[in-house]
Amino acid sequence: MAAPGWTSFGVLALSLVFFLSVVCSEALTYPFKDNIESRYPTEHVSHMRMDRTAVSMLNQSPTLQRLHKREADQTDGSAFSCDNNDFTEQVKGGSSKFTFHNETNLSLSMTWAGENNGVLLVLTTDEWGPFVGPSMLWRSTDYGQTFQNISDRINNAFIKKDNGMFKSVLDPARVVLVSYLAESVNTASRIYITTDGGEAFHGITLDFILDTLEFHPTNKDYLLAHSSQKEHSLYLSKDFGQTWTSVHDYVADFKWGTASYDTDNTIYLTYDPKHMVSAESYNYDLLKSTDLGQKFIVVAEHVYSFGQQGQFLYVSIELHENNNTRVMHVSRDGGTTWELAQLPSITPDRFYSILDMSEGMVFMHVDDKGDTGTGTIYTSGADGIIFSVSLTSHLYPNFESVTDFYKVKSLRGVYLASQIREDKSIRTMITYDRGGVWQPVPTPAGMSCAKPSDQCGLQIHNQYSRRKGINAPMGPLSEPNAVGLILVHGHVSDALQTTNPDVYISDDGGYNWFKALTGPHHYAIGDHGGLLVAVPVSADRLANIIKYSFDEGQCWKDYKFTEEEIVFTGLLTEPGARSMKVGIWGFGRDDHKWRVTVIDFDKVVTKKCTDDDYDTWLAHEEYHREGIEDACLLGVKETFRRRKKNTRCKNGYSYEVQGEKSPCTCMNADYECEYGFHRDTDNRCTADKTYLNKFPEVCKHGELQEIKSNGYRLIPGDACVGGTPPEASLIDLREHCSKRQQFEASYGLGNIETYFKGKGAGGKVVAGLIGAVALAAVIIIIMYYGKRWWRRKQNQDVYRYSELNQSDDVMLEEDHASKSWVYHDDSDVVSHPS
């Protein structure tokens, strides 16, 4: 049916023409810039799309139960012993099926609306451009075994397909649904809020279009909402959506303050003084309020974008007037003072991207010149100011907006990334020490490359591969409470290939790997790593088999969960990898009705683990370097209690990982290369001639500090004690300088007087400016689309996969939910947070 309020056939026709024009224009453009990942998004709201064109007829597999042994030999030549127990009846006894009758909507979103209580909300929508079909809201209280249609609790509202369901991370029972309105569709919206997991909803009509919602990190009643319509206004609610007040107009981006120096009432936002807030805007003011938006002060001007995590507040600022060159600045006091980050400045066709700031340091990607699709990863010191080169030729196409950078959650200090070699082939790199040293991923046990190569290793598929049509349904998967466990799609070669990958597993944080499953799979972790499940999925997405393992992927068993193959859309487990209940979602290939099969593996593994079922495991045990203490990494030796692989028991939902840390003596391995240095073939930090032939100069509080170094620095977060640092003579020359002169020369910020009258901006209050005229807007639109069409034509660098395989010309819709970066400053791309 037509969207509510659109009844005229002529209006519908014009709307369709407009919709097609937008679609065609978007095909020639990039997404908008400067979206920064929200740290409090709609967590665990999964989206599944039905694609009927992908359905084809295949023969059903007759196999009910199979046993898989580990496909690669152990490193010591022995094989892991798999038992022959048949759990088919137990799995069947713990299984239930539900079909959503009278439900054929194309899109399905779901969220857990509680913790360990089985409450699940499912929203189905049918929306195409300006045309919206009726939504249906379903609720389960038994982990998805049965559902009740509760659409009447939201008055059968038309809920938005995108940005239509938001959930609080502080209280998962608090959910906000955003609907269209039958009347005043372009000026208002309606929300439905629940504080009890959907038991009851309360409808509230807003006098603005709600596009984005952000929950407060500590106060579950505080909400910020942004509208991209009219004045691009920001709104505040202090009673979980019951009432709203306007905070500020012409807002490009916004965040709650999260650092220790911020209060619960702190808000940061970027404001466009030209009242444009367009994709080409960059000259924003960064504003800060400490009283929930009653009054703002300017803490930075000429801001391109900003981001905050931990103690760091970053801004990308125009360096010189009229040439759009940008530099990065950091503040550790909420914008009162700023320091110039020791990073290369960039031109408008390049970007900064903060990949991770979660371990007390910063991983910063700086785009290379010339739209190469590569850049350099820098890591910061503990102060967030001095950066060192970590990885060069890092794959990050600015016209693709994808990165393979991945933080391994199951072991401290481990990261994955893709690197481009001189022949433009792609290889996977791993670091075990927070970017101090990168190396190829080790070759799995008992395997080798088809062609002998000193570059042979495990090549891992992630976002770029999926964007290029490789059948790798999921990227790397790890969980903090499943210590050391990593699941990936990959193959053994000297470079990434385009053939179907297999599933590989590491149980020690990426030091050793083995091939666990043949072919592409969807996989999930349960019971804190005590349960692994996987569904094999071919290109047509038909499936009726689930595989499961109780020994971290060494042995697998099959279970046919349905006689009828379904079009598989995803596995669903409760957030946190704690539960043993697994939902298998899909829809019928003939009737297109949504179906879910829930398997409760608590019915299969009934024994609760005791102390005798655990071993002590030494993390980073294989991290050895000359002169370093065994298993010391970043100055700490860590041990964990882990369930024995050969025992069949469950950790349980409330299980907490037990670990101990002890400090290590400082050795050479605790140091990394300082800014302007890199590791040579002898693993020594030597001066890099490609950088300036002088050490960085930083003006801090009126003092010019010229840093003399031997090329080494302690890795940020390293907790080693004592020992002897690398041989060096440290010279620290400090000369008093004119703070104003240094600021103007290095920072390029306008309105210098503002920044030196007392602290910060001295209380400058934002004033409105006159908006742009219509003719100027038309010219800007023409220039915008023309420029981006031309740029897209220019950005056609293709990185090749292994020549042993087919070409990579098939495109696949990107899984934005797996993106990992925190901050992205770019004129060409947009981040899509999970």
C-alpha atoms as one frame of an Amber mdcrd trajectory, in Angstrom:
protein
   0.000   0.000   0.000   1.066   3.594  -0.287   2.760   5.371   2.569   0.211
   6.787   5.039  -1.400  10.036   3.912  -0.548   9.567   0.197  -3.852   8.919
  -1.546  -3.583  10.761  -4.828  -2.446   8.707  -7.811  -0.682  11.752  -9.218
   1.259  12.256  -6.026   2.205   8.590  -6.043   3.483   8.830  -9.612   5.527
  11.909  -8.854   6.869  10.222  -5.740   7.945   7.207  -7.773   9.735   9.414
 -10.279  11.469  11.222  -7.445  12.421   7.919  -5.825  13.941   6.566  -9.042
  15.854   9.788  -9.549  17.305   9.502  -6.064  18.290   5.881  -6.658  19.985
   6.774  -9.938  21.808   9.711  -8.409  22.976   7.646  -5.451  24.531   5.160
  -7.872  26.955   7.896  -8.857  27.726   9.190  -5.382  29.522   8.309  -2.222
  27.781   8.044   1.120  27.907  11.092   3.353  30.958  11.743   5.459  31.870
  12.099   9.083  29.597   9.590  10.728  31.179   8.546  13.978  30.323   5.286
  15.616  27.963   5.594  18.529  29.133   3.759  21.589  25.537   3.303  22.737
  23.712   2.186  19.609  20.830  -0.167  19.098  22.766  -3.095  20.417  21.991
  -6.608  19.240  19.202  -5.581  16.883  19.720  -8.071  14.076  18.406  -7.423
  10.574  17.516 -10.117   8.077  16.503  -9.442   4.488  14.529 -11.811   2.281
  15.878 -12.093  -1.273  13.505 -14.226  -3.265  15.699 -14.148  -6.366  18.321
 -16.140  -4.480  16.030 -19.122  -3.991  16.624 -22.169  -6.156  15.649 -25.837
  -5.966  18.256 -28.212  -4.553  18.118 -31.818  -3.441  17.813 -32.257   0.283
  20.627 -33.939   2.151  19.540 -37.274   3.647  22.194 -37.242   6.372  20.899
 -36.918   9.899  24.052 -37.446  11.938  27.725 -37.294  10.933  30.944 -37.097
  12.884  33.753 -34.747  11.840  37.279 -35.119  13.054  39.755 -32.280  13.056
  40.939 -32.049   9.457  44.537 -31.076  10.220  46.974 -33.063  12.307  48.096
 -31.798  15.662  51.457 -30.049  15.743  52.913 -32.990  17.629  51.588 -35.463
  15.092  48.839 -36.874  17.289  45.157 -36.623  16.472  42.419 -35.349  18.734
  40.198 -38.231  19.748  36.533 -37.765  18.823  33.881 -39.920  20.459  31.092
 -41.715  18.623  28.246 -40.613  20.873  25.031 -39.901  19.039  23.158 -36.916
  20.481  20.441 -36.810  17.835  17.619 -37.660  20.217  18.802 -35.195  22.868
  19.096 -32.397  20.304  15.704 -33.256  18.891  14.239 -33.225  22.383  15.604
 -29.710  22.902  14.339 -28.402  19.559  11.219 -26.437  18.743   9.910 -24.844
  15.527   7.737 -21.833  14.893   6.292 -20.503  11.641   5.068 -16.922  11.346
   1.746 -17.489   9.581   0.157 -14.644   7.592   3.567 -12.998   7.653   5.481
 -12.417   4.425   7.090  -9.026   5.025  10.474  -8.756   3.376  12.491  -7.411
   6.315  12.857  -8.700   9.829  14.564  -7.011  12.793  14.936  -8.522  16.229
  16.346  -7.697  19.628  16.680  -9.388  22.986  14.474  -7.358  25.325  15.873
  -8.674  28.577  18.744 -10.632  30.057  18.508 -14.380  30.573  14.717 -14.194
  30.583  13.955 -15.383  27.070  12.210 -12.200  25.921  12.712 -11.525  22.219
  11.040  -8.828  20.097  10.720  -9.373  16.345   9.610  -6.639  13.941   8.745
  -7.350  10.315   8.411  -4.545   7.778   7.772  -4.151   4.078   9.150  -0.896
   2.725  10.335   0.173  -0.722  11.163   3.804  -1.250   8.054   5.909  -0.518
   5.826   2.823  -0.322   5.299   1.251   3.080   3.444  -1.927   3.949   2.001
  -2.822   7.352   4.422  -3.798  10.095   3.997  -6.659  12.526   5.478  -6.887
  16.009   5.980 -10.270  17.645   7.103 -11.178  21.161   8.544 -14.359  22.607
   9.094 -15.144  26.276  10.722 -18.568  25.740  13.831 -17.755  23.659  11.957
 -17.879  20.347  10.209 -21.207  20.719   6.818 -19.493  20.405   5.712 -15.968
  19.466   2.671 -13.804  20.068   1.577 -11.098  17.646   1.453  -7.894  19.717
   0.983  -5.396  16.869  -2.131  -4.091  18.607   0.048  -2.845  21.495   1.543
  -0.306  19.090  -1.782   0.405  17.372  -0.683  -1.506  14.256   1.724   1.326
  13.513   3.891   1.522  10.392   7.366   1.118  11.918  10.397   2.271   9.934
  12.517  -0.439   8.381  15.753   1.480   8.987  16.342   3.156  12.337  12.978
   1.937  13.516  14.061  -0.074  16.566  16.427   1.149  19.306  17.427  -0.586
  22.524  19.121   0.705  25.655  22.406  -0.962  26.552  21.928  -0.124  30.231
  18.539  -1.810  30.430  17.728  -4.177  27.536  14.045  -4.168  28.513  13.870
  -0.523  27.361  13.105  -0.378  23.648  12.019   2.496  21.391  10.131   1.946
  18.112   9.867   4.766  15.569   6.860   4.874  13.256   5.570   6.909  10.354
   2.545   9.132  10.834  -0.510   9.050   8.622  -0.738  12.815   8.900   2.048
  15.431   8.710   4.422  12.770   7.479   7.105  15.325   6.647   7.046  17.219
   9.930   6.430  14.714  12.712   6.855  11.128  13.824   5.545   8.874  16.541
   7.461   6.659  18.920   6.397   3.705  21.029   8.395   3.053  24.165   8.508
   0.085  26.507  10.371  -0.290  29.772   9.358  -3.893  30.440  10.489  -5.752
  27.329   7.307  -5.239  25.336   4.770  -6.181  27.969   3.285  -2.730  27.422
   3.989   0.180  25.052   3.277   3.881  25.360   2.820   5.967  22.206   4.108
   9.552  21.980   3.762  11.933  19.025   6.810  14.110  18.281   6.780  17.413
  16.428   9.945  16.434  14.551  11.169  13.576  12.383  13.325  11.290  14.532
  16.203   9.874  12.486  18.858   8.956  15.067  18.668   8.119  18.742  21.495
   7.856  21.278  21.175   6.533  24.811  23.140   7.989  27.696  26.063   5.794
  28.839  25.123   5.882  32.543  21.645   7.423  32.941  18.987   5.175  31.456
  16.398   7.984  31.302  18.461  10.393  29.155  18.066  10.325  25.371  19.373
  12.451  22.503  17.521  12.459  19.180  18.542  14.053  15.904  16.422  15.064
  12.940  17.921  15.526   9.489  14.863  17.522   8.392  14.464  21.295   8.372
  16.944  22.810  10.830  18.822  19.528  11.544  17.885  19.915  15.193  19.032
  17.986  18.246  16.504  17.126  20.953  16.794  15.970  24.566  14.585  13.793
  26.743  15.212  13.323  30.461  12.334  10.896  31.036  13.022   8.190  28.457
  11.109   9.753  25.611   8.020  10.999  27.433   8.845  14.674  26.830  11.371
  16.423  24.575  13.085  19.817  24.392  15.124  21.339  21.578  18.855  21.516
  22.318  20.374  23.090  19.204  19.757  23.612  15.499  22.019  22.876  12.509
  23.759  19.982  14.216  25.960  17.736  12.089  27.037  15.235  14.765  26.624
  14.784  18.503  27.788  12.678  21.440  27.349  12.282  25.158  30.516  13.043
  27.105  32.039   9.790  28.332  35.460  10.677  29.751  36.239  10.866  33.468
  36.421  14.657  33.198  32.857  14.791  31.806  29.675  14.780  33.868  26.367
  13.078  33.138  25.180  16.428  31.748  27.955  16.831  29.148  27.051  17.001
  25.463  29.387  17.545  22.502  28.118  18.495  19.051  29.304  20.005  15.791
  27.352  23.045  14.639  27.327  24.524  11.141  27.437  28.338  11.460  26.510
  28.602   7.779  23.276  26.684   8.428  23.931  24.240   5.617  24.834  20.863
   7.206  25.431  19.350   3.787  27.664  16.519   2.684  30.228  19.070   1.544
  30.239  21.031   4.805  33.394  20.871   6.849  33.766  24.173   8.637  31.948
  23.307  11.873  32.226  24.599  15.406  32.704  21.971  18.100  30.419  22.908
  20.985  30.331  21.618  24.534  27.610  21.872  27.146  27.876  20.797  30.771
  24.240  21.538  31.663  22.308  19.340  29.215  22.301  21.918  26.461  21.108
  25.007  28.277  24.322  26.795  27.315  27.148  25.884  24.953  30.718  27.086
  24.541  32.922  26.697  21.484  35.923  24.479  22.200  37.222  24.296  18.602
  36.534  25.943  15.251  37.005  24.946  11.607  36.250  21.373  12.661  35.877
  18.738   9.991  34.837  15.944  12.356  35.354  14.774  15.918  35.305  11.682
  18.084  35.711  10.707  21.707  36.545   7.522  23.523  38.275   6.999  26.822
  40.169  10.131  27.818  40.788  11.259  24.241  38.777  13.917  22.400  39.911
  14.161  18.772  39.138  16.772  16.137  40.159  17.027  12.502  40.697  20.721
  11.734  41.401  22.803   8.649  45.102  23.656   8.660  45.175  26.502   6.143
  42.341  28.690   5.011  40.768  27.848   1.644  42.836  24.731   0.811  40.969
  22.242   3.039  44.168  20.583   4.287  43.424  18.946   7.631  45.395  18.004
  10.715  44.434  16.008  13.796  44.336  17.443  17.307  43.768  15.761  20.654
  42.507  17.023  23.982  42.669  15.158  27.271  40.667  17.682  29.256  37.454
  17.984  27.257  38.593  20.749  24.899  40.151  23.130  27.422  43.555  22.625
  25.798  44.536  21.013  22.516  47.722  19.370  21.275  48.737  18.738  17.700
  48.870  14.993  17.045  52.151  14.035  15.368  50.541  12.712  12.212  50.807
  13.721   8.559  48.407  16.418   7.412  45.967  15.351   4.723  44.298  16.906
   1.692  40.551  16.788   0.904  40.796  13.538  -1.053  42.266  11.700   1.944
  41.015  10.795   5.400  41.829   9.883   8.965  40.165   6.931  10.630  40.580
   5.893  14.257  40.313   2.133  14.182  40.481   1.385  17.887  40.972   3.235
  21.187  39.939   0.542  23.639  43.278  -0.401  25.214  44.578   2.967  26.371
  46.126   3.842  23.020  44.987   4.807  19.529  45.179   2.905  16.225  44.953
   5.625  13.567  44.709   4.986   9.822  46.031   7.809   7.610  45.101   7.518
   3.948  47.953   7.490   1.423  48.183  10.062  -1.340  46.582   9.466  -4.701
  43.467   7.433  -3.901  45.501   4.227  -3.707  43.055   2.551  -1.347  45.861
   2.030   1.130  47.237   3.917   4.080  49.437   3.678   7.128  48.333   2.552
  10.573  49.895   4.609  13.353  49.803   3.797  17.056  49.870   6.479  19.705
  51.708   6.849  22.942  49.764   6.877  26.174  49.234  10.631  25.751  47.544
  10.195  22.373  49.832  12.812  20.800  53.020  11.117  19.581  52.306   8.466
  16.942  54.555   5.800  15.427  54.216   3.810  12.210  52.693   0.418  12.934
  51.678  -1.062   9.544  52.189   0.329   6.041  50.135  -0.428   2.909  47.076
  -1.108   5.038  44.064  -1.951   2.863  41.327   0.631   3.368  39.744   1.757
   0.062  38.265   5.214   0.563  35.826   4.567  -2.269  34.692   1.241  -0.780
  34.404   2.268   2.879  35.546  -1.116   4.168  38.438  -2.224   6.321  39.603
  -5.655   7.417  41.065  -4.273  10.638  39.769  -6.433  13.484  40.425  -6.453
  17.198  40.484  -9.979  18.634  38.269  -9.756  21.701  39.330 -13.039  23.243
  42.985 -12.156  23.961  44.668  -8.907  24.908  46.890  -7.241  22.312  45.884
  -9.254  19.218  44.671  -7.566  16.006  44.177  -8.599  12.361  44.499  -6.455
   9.229  44.968  -6.770   5.457  48.064  -5.478   3.718  48.619  -4.745   0.020
  51.878  -5.984  -1.474  53.727  -4.460  -4.400  51.962  -6.731  -6.905  48.617
  -5.554  -5.414  47.845  -8.958  -3.933  46.328  -8.993  -0.447  47.702 -10.814
   2.571  46.505 -11.043   6.169  48.710  -9.730   8.953  48.494 -10.281  12.690
  49.990  -8.506  15.700  50.176  -9.965  19.190  51.540  -6.834  20.886  49.127
  -4.024  19.999  50.749  -3.160  16.709  54.373  -3.245  17.846  55.198  -5.930
  15.268  53.005  -7.294  12.476  53.589 -10.621  10.761  51.741 -13.031   8.435
  49.215 -15.301  10.132  50.901 -18.656  10.889  50.194 -21.591   8.591  47.731
 -24.040  10.200  49.110 -27.284  11.543  49.850 -29.938   8.918  49.071 -27.665
   5.961  51.123 -25.949   3.286  50.644 -23.808   0.203  49.953 -25.420  -3.180
  53.005 -23.565  -4.485  56.047 -23.276  -2.206  56.360 -19.723  -0.918  58.075
 -17.966   1.950  54.884 -15.878   2.208  52.686 -18.913   2.876  50.192 -18.462
   5.688  46.543 -18.378   6.643  44.759 -15.709   4.610  41.602 -14.488   6.343
  38.509 -13.066   4.654  36.732 -10.083   6.130  34.781  -7.060   4.891  36.670
  -6.391   1.662  36.250  -9.980   0.493  32.531  -9.987   1.194  32.187  -6.671
  -0.619  33.859  -8.267  -3.625  31.463 -11.201  -3.705  33.548 -13.856  -1.971
  31.287 -16.427  -0.321  32.511 -15.755   3.215  29.249 -15.279   5.155  30.983
 -13.972   8.278  34.179 -12.226   9.237  36.332 -13.139  12.251  34.426 -13.940
  15.447  35.706 -13.786  19.031  34.205 -13.077  22.434  35.854 -11.688  25.593
  34.535 -14.543  27.750  35.651 -17.287  25.322  39.337 -16.815  26.079  41.725
 -17.372  23.167  39.034 -18.548  20.752  38.858 -17.114  17.191  36.766 -18.369
  14.247  37.545 -17.151  10.727  36.962 -17.873   7.053  40.190 -18.353   5.153
  42.560 -20.571   3.205  46.254 -21.401   3.134  48.069 -19.456   0.436  50.511
 -16.612  -0.116  47.614 -14.216  -0.818  43.826 -14.012  -0.563  41.955 -16.135
  -3.103  38.435 -16.046  -4.488  37.592 -19.736  -4.094  35.162 -20.685  -1.354
  36.989 -20.421   1.975  36.971 -22.901   4.837  36.484 -22.304   8.554  39.634
 -22.167  10.665  39.877 -21.927  14.442  42.519 -20.793  16.875  42.154 -21.576
  20.565  45.232 -19.647  21.707  44.609 -16.141  20.385  45.941 -16.622  16.853
  49.292 -18.343  17.427  48.134 -21.753  16.185  45.311 -22.587  13.797  43.569
 -25.670  12.431  41.011 -26.288   9.729  37.708 -27.026  11.451  35.079 -27.095
   8.683  35.120 -27.330   4.915  33.379 -24.593   2.996  31.573 -21.388   4.049
  29.464 -21.403   7.224  27.573 -19.103   9.517  28.921 -19.677  13.016  28.263
 -18.613  16.601  29.734 -19.087  20.074  27.782 -20.168  23.133  28.435 -21.205
  26.735  31.546 -18.994  26.974  33.223 -21.034  24.232  31.970 -24.411  25.452
  29.566 -24.581  22.489  30.215 -23.785  18.842  27.481 -23.988  16.206  27.715
 -23.585  12.442  25.324 -23.776   9.504  26.819 -24.586   6.073  25.457 -22.177
   3.507  25.914 -22.343  -0.247  25.511 -19.464  -2.677  21.744 -20.031  -2.869
  21.486 -19.892   0.958  19.457 -23.101   1.282  20.124 -25.021   4.505  18.679
 -27.659   6.815  21.775 -28.862   8.721  23.370 -27.386  11.837  26.764 -28.540
  13.110  27.791 -28.300  16.735  30.945 -28.847  18.770  31.600 -29.123  22.505
  35.427 -29.090  22.254  36.224 -25.737  20.606  35.876 -27.073  17.083  38.013
 -30.205  17.252  35.055 -32.543  16.622  31.682 -31.738  15.065  28.331 -33.461
  14.873  25.460 -32.776  12.433  21.775 -32.429  13.071  19.073 -31.996  10.435
  16.831 -29.366  12.012  14.161 -29.537   9.280  13.235 -31.863   6.456  12.347
 -28.865   4.305  15.304 -26.744   3.281  14.823 -23.118   4.197  16.390 -19.961
   2.815  18.762 -19.397   5.709  19.128 -15.828   7.009  21.072 -16.140  10.240
  21.953 -17.680  13.600  20.752 -15.919  16.716  22.194 -16.427  20.185  21.696
 -14.263  23.234  24.315 -11.470  23.460  27.500 -12.257  25.342  28.015 -15.859
  24.149  26.725 -17.149  27.499  23.585 -19.050  26.557  23.310 -22.526  25.019
  20.074 -21.707  23.184  20.461 -21.162  19.443  17.901 -19.812  16.976  18.110
 -20.753  13.277  16.243 -18.205  11.170  15.034 -18.315   7.581  11.968 -18.438
   5.377  10.299 -21.019   3.182  11.496 -21.129  -0.391   7.944 -21.721  -1.603
   5.613 -19.888   0.810   8.184 -17.256   1.943   6.945 -17.450   5.521   9.463
 -16.690   8.231  10.543 -19.706  10.281  12.702 -20.193  13.361  14.045 -23.373
  14.895  15.337 -23.039  18.454  17.709 -25.667  19.843  18.387 -25.738  23.578
  21.760 -27.448  24.014  21.228 -27.341  27.774  19.169 -30.475  27.124  22.204
 -32.124  25.501  24.916 -31.152  27.991  23.361 -31.486  31.425  26.446 -31.694
  33.655  27.678 -28.486  35.286  31.472 -28.093  35.235  33.388 -28.536  38.492
  36.937 -27.502  39.406  38.298 -30.786  38.053  36.995 -29.884  34.579  39.300
 -26.866  34.244  42.974 -26.424  33.417  45.257 -23.438  33.904  46.229 -21.903
  30.565  49.118 -19.509  30.071  48.196 -16.804  27.535  50.755 -15.780  24.894
  52.828 -18.815  25.811  54.344 -18.910  22.341  55.319 -15.260  22.332  59.069
 -15.757  22.607  61.810 -13.367  21.708  65.466 -13.355  22.476  65.948 -12.488
  26.141  62.251 -12.237  26.995  60.547 -14.081  29.800  58.253 -16.864  28.648
  54.698 -15.740  27.870  55.282 -12.146  28.937  53.400  -9.721  26.721  53.193
  -5.984  27.281  54.880  -6.461  30.607  52.338  -8.906  32.014  52.060 -12.653
  32.300  48.425 -13.835  32.283  46.937 -17.164  33.226  43.315 -18.244  32.777
  41.149 -21.123  33.943  39.736 -22.864  30.876  37.481 -25.862  30.463  39.260
 -29.011  29.328  38.441 -29.926  25.748  37.888 -33.602  26.492  35.295 -33.033
  29.184  31.607 -32.687  28.438  30.169 -30.175  30.825  28.759 -26.672  30.590
  30.203 -23.493  32.026  26.735 -22.084  32.661  25.165 -18.715  31.951  26.571
 -16.979  35.043  30.128 -18.272  34.602  32.850 -15.626  34.983  36.286 -15.931
  33.395  38.954 -16.410  36.043  42.424 -15.031  35.387  45.534 -13.811  37.143
  48.178 -11.268  36.125  51.765 -10.905  37.277  54.273  -8.226  36.138  57.363
  -9.015  34.076  60.800  -7.433  33.899  61.165  -4.833  31.115  63.044  -6.183
  28.091  63.621  -5.037  24.497  60.316  -6.600  23.405  58.436  -4.125  25.603
  59.556  -1.265  23.360  58.356  -0.177  19.940  59.710   2.255  17.358  59.295
   5.950  18.077  57.816   8.426  15.604  60.061   8.704  12.518  61.625   5.265
  13.009  60.889   1.811  11.654  62.183  -1.701  12.203  64.952  -2.785   9.850
  65.832  -6.303   8.739  67.666  -6.861  12.032  64.535  -5.903  13.987  66.132
  -2.678  15.186  64.428   0.710  15.177  66.250   2.937  12.702  65.463   6.375
  11.312  63.032   6.368   8.403  64.332   8.621   5.634  60.849   9.065   4.215
  59.931  11.198   7.242  61.263  14.555   8.291  64.922  14.610   9.199  64.115
  16.146  12.548  62.304  14.954  15.591  58.739  16.109  16.179  58.135  19.388
  17.910  55.236  19.706  20.295  54.194  22.928  21.980  52.723  22.104  25.364
  51.490  24.896  27.599  53.877  27.456  26.141  56.935  25.197  25.962  58.456
  24.011  22.706  59.635  20.473  23.302  62.036  19.013  20.775  62.039  15.322
  21.512  65.356  13.523  21.108  65.109   9.775  21.067  67.070   6.687  20.217
  64.038   5.452  18.275  62.365   3.330  20.973  59.489   3.928  23.329  57.628
   1.742  25.803  54.545   0.268  24.157  51.431   2.072  25.463  49.816   0.068
  28.222  52.932  -2.009  28.811  53.087  -2.766  32.551  56.636  -4.149  32.815
  58.795  -3.153  35.765  62.539  -2.610  36.179  64.876  -4.037  33.605  67.128
  -2.175  31.182  65.760  -0.154  28.243  67.466  -0.307  24.823  70.820   1.461
  24.864  70.260   5.138  24.169  71.116   8.670  25.142  67.995  10.760  25.599
  68.337  14.478  24.958  65.391  16.691  25.860  65.846  20.295  24.679  63.155
  22.701  25.874  62.986  26.250  24.677  60.405  28.751  25.778  58.331  29.765
  22.781  55.453  32.049  21.925  52.369  29.945  22.405  50.441  32.121  19.991
  53.121  31.839  17.291  53.391  28.058  17.604  49.606  27.692  17.601  49.185
  29.726  14.425  52.030  27.959  12.667  51.001  24.395  13.464  47.304  24.367
  14.239  45.670  26.559  11.625  42.705  27.333  13.845  40.758  30.516  13.366
  39.737  32.974  16.098  42.986  32.537  18.039  41.934  35.086  20.664  39.094
  32.812  21.710  41.467  30.057  22.710  43.767  32.070  24.958  41.342  34.082
  27.033  41.339  31.947  30.138  40.600  28.262  29.616  39.143  26.825  26.453
  36.818  29.070  24.508  36.175  31.432  27.393  32.434  30.962  27.288  31.725
  32.071  23.738  28.015  31.469  23.096  26.839  30.248  19.714  24.951  32.726
  17.573  22.915  31.919  14.462  24.103  32.976  11.007  22.221  33.719   7.773
  21.466  30.623   5.652  22.519  30.088   2.048  20.235  31.293  -0.742  18.398
  28.834  -2.982  20.515  29.538  -6.074  23.702  28.746  -4.175  22.152  25.500
  -2.959  21.363  24.446  -6.537  24.929  25.173  -7.623  26.310  23.211  -4.689
  24.111  20.204  -5.502  25.270  20.204  -9.128  28.903  20.496  -8.087  28.427
  17.808  -5.420  27.055  15.122  -7.717  29.363  16.057 -10.565  32.427  15.890
  -8.380  31.481  12.560  -6.849  30.634  11.021 -10.224  34.048  12.060 -11.504
  35.780  10.795  -8.379  34.058   7.456  -8.564  35.296   7.111 -12.113  38.824
   7.783 -10.913  38.723   5.403  -7.948  38.866   2.100  -9.750  41.933   0.546
  -8.134  41.359  -3.199  -7.901  43.460  -5.352  -5.631  43.894  -8.760  -7.100
  43.294 -12.063  -5.423  45.486 -15.069  -6.109  46.003 -15.775  -9.800  45.105
 -19.393  -9.129  41.429 -18.418  -8.939  38.652 -16.660 -10.761  38.268 -12.907
 -11.104  36.718 -10.775  -8.395  34.122  -8.855 -10.349  31.046  -9.954  -8.384
  29.751  -7.489  -5.799  28.055  -8.488  -2.574  25.996  -6.308  -0.272  28.212
  -5.252   2.589  27.598  -6.402   6.143  27.874  -3.035   7.882  27.241  -4.560
  11.267  30.745  -5.969  11.409  32.524  -2.630  11.090  34.897  -2.026  13.871
  36.201   1.503  13.600  35.417   4.136  16.135  36.006   7.392  14.296  36.058
   8.156  10.594  37.025  11.512   9.126  36.486  11.432   5.396  34.857  13.423
   2.647  34.052  10.320   0.642  32.813   7.570   2.924  30.513   6.918   5.835
  30.812   4.467   8.694  27.955   2.143   9.547  28.095   1.224  13.205  26.743
  -1.866  14.654
